[in-house]
């Protein structure tokens, strides 16, 4: 059972990144998926969530209109498209199969 995030890195304010999370070892299409983020000294916070079919998506207020979650059940992958990035979006981003397992996290740094 594994979730592996990729696509993080350093980006300038106003830029974009797309995170991917590849699942293996379980039936991906049976699980709602989420992205969370965490900065040192703070609790992990929910960024976005998507239903098993992708029909229902929800976002934290601080990313609405800037981030988009999607999934490809044929590729066992969930994505997070992040646009108009701000320095306060800097965090370690984690994907989660809801109620089941977490990825290891990937760093996103927004800085000039």
MARMAR-880044 format. One record per residue (C-alpha): residue number from 1; x, y, z. Coordinates in nm, 2 decimals. Layout:
BEGIN
<atom><i>NUM</i><x>X</x><y>Y</y><z>Z</z></atom>
...
***
This chain:
BEGIN
<atom><i>1</i><x>0.00</x><y>0.00</y><z>0.00</z></atom>
<atom><i>2</i><x>0.16</x><y>0.32</y><z>-0.11</z></atom>
<atom><i>3</i><x>0.09</x><y>0.68</y><z>-0.21</z></atom>
<atom><i>4</i><x>0.38</x><y>0.87</y><z>-0.37</z></atom>
<atom><i>5</i><x>0.36</x><y>1.24</y><z>-0.42</z></atom>
<atom><i>6</i><x>0.56</x><y>1.42</y><z>-0.69</z></atom>
<atom><i>7</i><x>0.57</x><y>1.76</y><z>-0.86</z></atom>
<atom><i>8</i><x>0.67</x><y>1.98</y><z>-0.57</z></atom>
<atom><i>9</i><x>0.96</x><y>2.23</y><z>-0.56</z></atom>
<atom><i>10</i><x>1.04</x><y>2.60</y><z>-0.56</z></atom>
<atom><i>11</i><x>0.82</x><y>2.85</y><z>-0.75</z></atom>
<atom><i>12</i><x>0.79</x><y>3.23</y><z>-0.76</z></atom>
<atom><i>13</i><x>0.48</x><y>3.40</y><z>-0.62</z></atom>
<atom><i>14</i><x>0.21</x><y>3.40</y><z>-0.89</z></atom>
<atom><i>15</i><x>0.34</x><y>3.08</y><z>-1.04</z></atom>
<atom><i>16</i><x>0.19</x><y>2.74</y><z>-1.08</z></atom>
<atom><i>17</i><x>0.27</x><y>2.38</y><z>-0.98</z></atom>
<atom><i>18</i><x>0.09</x><y>2.05</y><z>-1.04</z></atom>
<atom><i>19</i><x>0.12</x><y>1.79</y><z>-0.77</z></atom>
<atom><i>20</i><x>0.06</x><y>1.42</y><z>-0.85</z></atom>
<atom><i>21</i><x>0.00</x><y>1.14</y><z>-0.61</z></atom>
<atom><i>22</i><x>0.03</x><y>0.78</y><z>-0.75</z></atom>
<atom><i>23</i><x>-0.14</x><y>0.50</y><z>-0.56</z></atom>
<atom><i>24</i><x>-0.05</x><y>0.14</y><z>-0.55</z></atom>
<atom><i>25</i><x>-0.14</x><y>-0.17</y><z>-0.35</z></atom>
<atom><i>26</i><x>-0.50</x><y>-0.10</y><z>-0.30</z></atom>
<atom><i>27</i><x>-0.82</x><y>-0.03</y><z>-0.50</z></atom>
<atom><i>28</i><x>-0.78</x><y>0.34</y><z>-0.57</z></atom>
<atom><i>29</i><x>-1.12</x><y>0.39</y><z>-0.72</z></atom>
<atom><i>30</i><x>-1.29</x><y>0.29</y><z>-0.39</z></atom>
<atom><i>31</i><x>-1.15</x><y>0.58</y><z>-0.20</z></atom>
<atom><i>32</i><x>-1.22</x><y>0.95</y><z>-0.17</z></atom>
<atom><i>33</i><x>-0.89</x><y>1.13</y><z>-0.19</z></atom>
<atom><i>34</i><x>-0.77</x><y>1.45</y><z>-0.03</z></atom>
<atom><i>35</i><x>-0.47</x><y>1.68</y><z>-0.02</z></atom>
<atom><i>36</i><x>-0.35</x><y>1.83</y><z>0.31</z></atom>
<atom><i>37</i><x>-0.06</x><y>2.06</y><z>0.39</z></atom>
<atom><i>38</i><x>0.14</x><y>2.13</y><z>0.70</z></atom>
<atom><i>39</i><x>0.39</x><y>2.39</y><z>0.81</z></atom>
<atom><i>40</i><x>0.63</x><y>2.34</y><z>1.10</z></atom>
<atom><i>41</i><x>0.46</x><y>2.41</y><z>1.43</z></atom>
<atom><i>42</i><x>0.11</x><y>2.39</y><z>1.29</z></atom>
<atom><i>43</i><x>-0.15</x><y>2.13</y><z>1.25</z></atom>
<atom><i>44</i><x>-0.20</x><y>1.95</y><z>0.92</z></atom>
<atom><i>45</i><x>-0.48</x><y>2.12</y><z>0.74</z></atom>
<atom><i>46</i><x>-0.72</x><y>2.01</y><z>0.47</z></atom>
<atom><i>47</i><x>-0.67</x><y>2.17</y><z>0.13</z></atom>
<atom><i>48</i><x>-0.91</x><y>1.98</y><z>-0.10</z></atom>
<atom><i>49</i><x>-1.10</x><y>1.66</y><z>-0.13</z></atom>
<atom><i>50</i><x>-1.25</x><y>1.47</y><z>-0.42</z></atom>
<atom><i>51</i><x>-1.51</x><y>1.19</y><z>-0.43</z></atom>
<atom><i>52</i><x>-1.45</x><y>0.84</y><z>-0.57</z></atom>
<atom><i>53</i><x>-1.59</x><y>0.93</y><z>-0.91</z></atom>
<atom><i>54</i><x>-1.45</x><y>1.28</y><z>-0.91</z></atom>
<atom><i>55</i><x>-1.80</x><y>1.43</y><z>-0.93</z></atom>
<atom><i>56</i><x>-1.78</x><y>1.61</y><z>-0.59</z></atom>
<atom><i>57</i><x>-1.49</x><y>1.84</y><z>-0.50</z></atom>
<atom><i>58</i><x>-1.45</x><y>2.06</y><z>-0.19</z></atom>
<atom><i>59</i><x>-1.18</x><y>2.32</y><z>-0.12</z></atom>
<atom><i>60</i><x>-1.06</x><y>2.51</y><z>0.18</z></atom>
<atom><i>61</i><x>-1.16</x><y>2.88</y><z>0.16</z></atom>
<atom><i>62</i><x>-0.80</x><y>2.99</y><z>0.13</z></atom>
<atom><i>63</i><x>-0.74</x><y>2.80</y><z>-0.20</z></atom>
<atom><i>64</i><x>-1.08</x><y>2.83</y><z>-0.37</z></atom>
<atom><i>65</i><x>-1.04</x><y>2.97</y><z>-0.72</z></atom>
<atom><i>66</i><x>-0.67</x><y>2.90</y><z>-0.72</z></atom>
<atom><i>67</i><x>-0.63</x><y>2.52</y><z>-0.67</z></atom>
<atom><i>68</i><x>-0.81</x><y>2.24</y><z>-0.85</z></atom>
<atom><i>69</i><x>-0.82</x><y>1.88</y><z>-0.74</z></atom>
<atom><i>70</i><x>-0.88</x><y>1.60</y><z>-1.00</z></atom>
<atom><i>71</i><x>-0.83</x><y>1.23</y><z>-1.03</z></atom>
<atom><i>72</i><x>-0.77</x><y>0.97</y><z>-1.30</z></atom>
<atom><i>73</i><x>-0.89</x><y>0.63</y><z>-1.18</z></atom>
<atom><i>74</i><x>-0.74</x><y>0.45</y><z>-1.48</z></atom>
<atom><i>75</i><x>-0.40</x><y>0.58</y><z>-1.37</z></atom>
<atom><i>76</i><x>-0.46</x><y>0.55</y><z>-1.00</z></atom>
<atom><i>77</i><x>-0.35</x><y>0.91</y><z>-0.96</z></atom>
<atom><i>78</i><x>-0.49</x><y>1.22</y><z>-0.79</z></atom>
<atom><i>79</i><x>-0.37</x><y>1.57</y><z>-0.89</z></atom>
<atom><i>80</i><x>-0.36</x><y>1.91</y><z>-0.73</z></atom>
<atom><i>81</i><x>-0.32</x><y>2.20</y><z>-0.98</z></atom>
<atom><i>82</i><x>-0.20</x><y>2.50</y><z>-0.79</z></atom>
<atom><i>83</i><x>-0.22</x><y>2.84</y><z>-0.96</z></atom>
<atom><i>84</i><x>-0.15</x><y>3.20</y><z>-0.84</z></atom>
<atom><i>85</i><x>0.07</x><y>3.06</y><z>-0.56</z></atom>
<atom><i>86</i><x>0.14</x><y>3.28</y><z>-0.26</z></atom>
<atom><i>87</i><x>0.43</x><y>3.26</y><z>-0.01</z></atom>
<atom><i>88</i><x>0.18</x><y>3.14</y><z>0.25</z></atom>
<atom><i>89</i><x>0.11</x><y>2.83</y><z>0.04</z></atom>
<atom><i>90</i><x>0.46</x><y>2.72</y><z>0.13</z></atom>
<atom><i>91</i><x>0.42</x><y>2.38</y><z>0.31</z></atom>
<atom><i>92</i><x>0.47</x><y>2.01</y><z>0.29</z></atom>
<atom><i>93</i><x>0.17</x><y>1.87</y><z>0.09</z></atom>
<atom><i>94</i><x>0.03</x><y>1.53</y><z>0.16</z></atom>
<atom><i>95</i><x>-0.21</x><y>1.32</y><z>-0.03</z></atom>
<atom><i>96</i><x>-0.45</x><y>1.09</y><z>0.16</z></atom>
<atom><i>97</i><x>-0.68</x><y>0.80</y><z>0.07</z></atom>
<atom><i>98</i><x>-0.95</x><y>0.91</y><z>0.31</z></atom>
<atom><i>99</i><x>-0.97</x><y>0.69</y><z>0.62</z></atom>
<atom><i>100</i><x>-0.69</x><y>0.46</y><z>0.50</z></atom>
<atom><i>101</i><x>-0.34</x><y>0.58</y><z>0.43</z></atom>
<atom><i>102</i><x>-0.12</x><y>0.89</y><z>0.37</z></atom>
<atom><i>103</i><x>0.16</x><y>0.97</y><z>0.14</z></atom>
<atom><i>104</i><x>0.50</x><y>1.07</y><z>0.26</z></atom>
<atom><i>105</i><x>0.46</x><y>1.44</y><z>0.17</z></atom>
<atom><i>106</i><x>0.63</x><y>1.67</y><z>-0.07</z></atom>
<atom><i>107</i><x>0.77</x><y>2.02</y><z>-0.02</z></atom>
<atom><i>108</i><x>0.63</x><y>2.32</y><z>-0.20</z></atom>
<atom><i>109</i><x>0.81</x><y>2.65</y><z>-0.15</z></atom>
<atom><i>110</i><x>0.68</x><y>2.98</y><z>-0.29</z></atom>
<atom><i>111</i><x>0.94</x><y>3.24</y><z>-0.28</z></atom>
<atom><i>112</i><x>1.11</x><y>3.50</y><z>-0.50</z></atom>
***
